[in-house]
Amino acid sequence: MITTVTLNPALDKLLSVEEIKIGETNRTRCLTASAAGKGIDVAKVLRDLNCEVSATGFLGGDVAPIFVNCLMKENIQNDFVTIKDSTRTNIHVFDKNGKRTELLERGPAVTCEECDRLLAQVKTLAAKSAVVTICGSAPEGVSEDFFRKLVLTAKDSGAIVITDTSGAFLKAAIEIKPHMIKPNRNEMLELMGKAEASDAEIISFAQQLVKDGIPYVLVSLGGDGAMLVCESGVWRGKAPNVEVKSTLGCGDTMVASMSLSLEKKTPPDEMLKNAIALSSANAMTFETAHIILDDYENLLAKCTVEKLDI
């Protein structure tokens, strides 16, 4: 089993509009409304790949029943911890040119008691899981110290731990040495304390992270593919040209792929190829964090991965 942890889930509403006019009435059409959050999106993709998966994190308020119903329909084991405050709602508005505008709520506040209950839940689930992914932002009340405890709890339970977060929480996770981190280029630059950096500089920084004890560093590059750095070397993969309908969930799709690859001890080049192909398949669908298996299988042959001579 794979367990996904989403500290700050959201009800995602995708709306379409001809053109957004600030300060005026905008009439929209609702495209989808679904339970979301990076860890939940990882879980959805894993179920598309017929993997047994459990989802946990904080969940509360009037939108909680929508999440419960969604997880039931998706055949995802619901192990969320109930909180008093309300889970957030995020609005994504797409105009006729495909440009996306996001309105993201800050999210709930959680108590120390609720944090303790989640730690206990993760400890129980991690003991039964091959992989634990900890993804996304954190709500008010979650400290960097708690995040360290969360990563350490999953790691000490014997699971492979993947973190996909940013800022102070990414730095906190790095201190505990998870098995993999998945920053994008901007998140790597923030870690490096630089506004700009060449690929060679990013690779060098990732190599140091590996030397310091993080076995895998996956740097996602959007439409340019991704780079995977590990003890065996450095691989660069390019994404195939596809008709992009939505990039929502593409990074989470890569995390889902890497979860399975790490569980199966897949070679690094295949890891990267699988992750890029799966992410590209997600981009071909408008529904967030869902893939069509035929698309994925067809794209595998079109992904190119090379080991860099570094």
C-alpha positions in Angstrom: 0.0 0.0 0.0 1.0 3.6 -0.6 -0.1 6.3 1.8 -0.5 10.0 0.7 -0.5 12.8 3.2 -2.2 16.1 2.3 -2.0 18.7 5.1 -4.0 21.4 3.3 -6.5 19.8 0.9 -8.9 21.9 -1.1 -12.2 21.6 -2.9 -11.1 22.6 -6.5 -13.7 24.3 -8.7 -12.6 24.7 -12.4 -14.6 27.4 -14.1 -14.6 28.6 -17.7 -15.2 32.1 -18.9 -14.8 34.0 -22.2 -12.7 36.7 -20.7 -12.1 37.8 -17.1 -13.1 41.4 -16.5 -11.9 42.8 -13.2 -14.5 44.9 -11.3 -17.3 43.5 -13.5 -19.8 40.6 -13.4 -18.2 37.5 -14.9 -20.6 34.7 -15.9 -18.8 31.3 -15.7 -19.5 27.7 -16.5 -18.5 25.1 -13.9 -16.3 22.4 -15.6 -15.5 20.3 -12.5 -15.7 20.4 -8.7 -13.6 17.8 -7.0 -11.6 16.9 -3.9 -8.0 18.0 -4.5 -4.7 18.8 -2.9 -1.3 17.4 -3.9 -1.5 14.2 -1.9 -5.0 13.5 -3.0 -4.0 14.0 -6.6 -1.2 11.6 -6.1 -3.7 9.1 -4.7 -6.0 9.5 -7.7 -3.3 8.7 -10.2 -2.1 5.7 -8.2 -5.7 4.3 -8.3 -5.7 4.8 -12.1 -2.6 2.5 -12.0 -4.5 0.0 -9.9 -2.5 0.6 -6.8 -3.9 0.2 -3.3 -3.7 3.6 -1.7 -4.7 5.4 1.5 -5.1 9.1 1.9 -4.7 11.1 5.1 -4.3 14.6 6.3 -6.6 17.3 7.8 -10.2 17.5 6.8 -13.2 19.5 8.2 -16.2 21.8 7.6 -19.1 21.7 5.1 -16.9 20.4 2.2 -15.7 17.3 4.1 -18.6 15.1 2.9 -17.7 16.0 -0.7 -14.2 14.7 0.0 -15.5 11.5 1.7 -17.8 10.8 -1.3 -15.0 11.5 -3.8 -12.6 9.1 -2.0 -15.3 6.4 -1.9 -15.9 6.8 -5.6 -12.2 6.7 -6.4 -11.7 3.6 -4.2 -9.2 5.4 -2.1 -9.0 4.5 1.6 -10.1 7.5 3.6 -7.9 7.9 6.7 -8.2 11.7 7.1 -8.2 13.3 10.6 -11.3 15.4 11.3 -10.6 19.0 12.4 -12.9 21.7 13.7 -12.0 24.4 11.1 -13.1 24.2 7.5 -11.1 22.8 4.6 -10.5 25.5 1.9 -12.1 26.0 -1.5 -9.9 27.0 -4.5 -11.2 28.5 -7.7 -9.4 28.0 -11.1 -10.8 30.1 -13.9 -9.9 29.3 -17.5 -10.5 31.9 -20.2 -11.1 31.2 -23.9 -7.3 31.3 -24.6 -6.6 28.7 -22.0 -5.1 31.1 -19.6 -5.7 30.1 -15.9 -6.4 32.5 -13.0 -6.3 31.0 -9.6 -8.1 32.2 -6.4 -6.7 30.2 -3.5 -8.1 30.3 0.0 -5.5 30.3 2.8 -7.0 27.3 4.5 -8.0 26.3 8.0 -6.1 26.6 11.3 -5.3 23.3 13.1 -4.7 22.8 16.8 -1.9 21.0 18.6 -4.3 18.2 19.5 -5.3 17.7 15.8 -1.6 17.7 14.8 -0.9 15.0 17.4 -3.7 12.9 16.1 -2.4 13.1 12.6 1.1 12.1 13.7 -0.4 9.0 15.3 -2.4 8.3 12.2 0.6 8.5 9.9 2.6 6.3 12.3 0.0 3.6 12.0 -0.4 3.9 8.2 3.3 4.1 7.5 3.9 0.8 9.3 1.6 -0.8 6.7 2.8 1.1 3.7 5.7 0.6 1.3 5.8 4.4 0.5 4.5 7.5 2.2 4.2 10.8 0.2 3.9 14.1 2.0 2.8 16.7 -0.4 1.7 20.3 -0.7 1.3 23.3 1.6 0.4 23.4 5.2 -2.4 25.1 7.1 -2.0 27.6 9.9 -0.9 25.8 13.1 1.5 23.5 11.3 5.0 24.4 12.3 8.3 23.5 10.7 9.0 21.4 13.8 5.8 19.4 13.3 6.7 18.9 9.7 10.1 17.4 10.7 8.3 15.1 13.1 5.9 14.1 10.4 8.7 13.1 8.0 10.6 11.4 10.7 7.6 9.5 11.9 7.0 8.1 8.4 10.6 7.3 7.9 11.1 5.6 11.3 8.1 3.3 10.5 10.1 1.8 7.7 8.4 3.4 4.7 10.1 5.0 1.7 9.3 8.7 2.2 8.8 11.3 -0.6 8.2 15.0 0.1 6.9 17.4 -2.4 6.6 20.8 -0.7 8.3 24.2 -0.8 9.9 27.0 1.1 10.5 26.5 4.8 8.8 23.1 4.9 11.1 21.8 2.1 14.1 23.0 4.1 12.7 21.3 7.2 12.1 18.0 5.2 15.7 18.1 3.9 17.0 18.1 7.5 15.3 14.7 8.0 16.6 13.2 4.8 13.6 11.7 3.1 14.2 9.2 0.3 13.2 11.6 -2.4 12.3 15.3 -2.8 10.7 16.8 -5.9 11.3 20.5 -6.2 10.6 22.4 -9.5 13.2 24.8 -10.9 12.0 27.8 -8.9 11.9 25.8 -5.6 15.5 24.7 -6.3 16.5 28.3 -6.9 15.0 29.2 -3.6 16.9 26.5 -1.8 20.1 27.7 -3.5 19.4 31.3 -2.6 19.6 32.4 -6.2 17.4 34.3 -8.6 18.9 32.4 -11.6 21.1 29.4 -12.1 22.2 27.2 -15.0 21.2 23.6 -15.3 24.8 22.7 -14.3 24.6 24.7 -11.1 21.2 23.1 -10.2 22.6 19.7 -10.9 25.7 20.4 -8.7 23.4 21.6 -5.8 21.3 18.4 -6.2 24.4 16.2 -6.2 25.4 17.8 -2.9 21.9 17.0 -1.5 22.4 13.4 -2.5 25.9 13.3 -0.9 24.2 14.7 2.3 21.9 11.8 2.5 18.8 12.3 0.2 19.0 9.3 -2.2 16.9 10.9 -5.0 16.3 14.5 -6.1 13.8 14.9 -8.9 13.8 18.4 -10.4 10.7 19.0 -12.5 11.1 21.4 -15.4 7.5 21.7 -16.8 7.4 21.3 -20.5 11.1 20.8 -20.6 10.9 17.5 -18.8 12.8 16.7 -15.6 16.2 15.8 -14.2 16.9 13.0 -11.8 19.9 13.0 -9.6 21.0 10.0 -7.4 24.1 8.1 -6.4 24.2 6.3 -9.7 24.4 9.6 -11.7 22.4 12.3 -13.4 19.6 11.8 -15.9 17.9 14.3 -18.1 14.5 13.5 -19.7 12.5 15.4 -22.2 8.7 15.5 -22.5 7.1 14.5 -25.8 5.0 17.0 -27.7 1.4 16.6 -26.7 -1.8 18.6 -27.0 -1.9 20.2 -23.5 -5.4 20.5 -22.1 -4.4 21.3 -18.5 -1.1 21.2 -16.5 -3.0 20.9 -13.1 -1.7 17.8 -11.3 1.3 17.1 -13.6 3.8 17.4 -10.8 1.6 15.2 -8.5 1.5 12.6 -11.3 5.3 12.5 -11.3 5.2 11.8 -7.6 2.8 9.0 -8.1 5.0 7.5 -10.7 8.1 7.8 -8.6 6.3 6.2 -5.6 5.7 3.0 -7.7 9.2 3.1 -9.1 10.9 3.4 -5.7 8.7 0.6 -4.4 9.7 -1.7 -7.3 13.4 -0.5 -7.2 13.2 0.5 -10.9 16.5 1.7 -12.5 16.9 5.5 -12.5 16.5 5.9 -16.3 13.2 4.0 -16.3 12.1 5.9 -13.2 12.5 9.2 -15.0 11.0 8.0 -18.3 7.9 6.6 -16.5 7.4 9.8 -14.6 7.6 12.1 -17.6 5.4 9.9 -19.7 2.7 9.7 -16.9 2.9 13.5 -16.4 2.5 14.1 -20.1 -0.5 11.8 -20.2 -2.1 13.8 -17.4 -1.5 17.0 -19.4 -3.6 15.5 -22.2 -6.7 15.4 -20.0 -8.7 18.3 -18.6 -9.6 16.4 -15.4 -7.0 17.0 -12.8 -4.7 14.0 -11.7 -6.3 11.4 -13.9 -4.6 9.6 -16.8 -5.7 7.3 -19.7 -3.6 4.2 -19.6 -3.4 4.0 -23.4 -2.0 7.5 -23.6 0.6 6.7 -21.0 1.7 3.5 -22.7 1.9 5.3 -26.1 4.0 8.2 -24.6 6.6 5.9 -23.0 8.1 5.2 -26.4 8.2 8.9 -27.2 10.1 10.0 -24.0 13.8 10.4 -24.3 16.1 10.0 -21.3 19.9 10.4 -21.3 22.5 10.0 -18.7 24.6 13.1 -18.4 28.4 12.8 -18.5 29.0 14.7 -15.2 
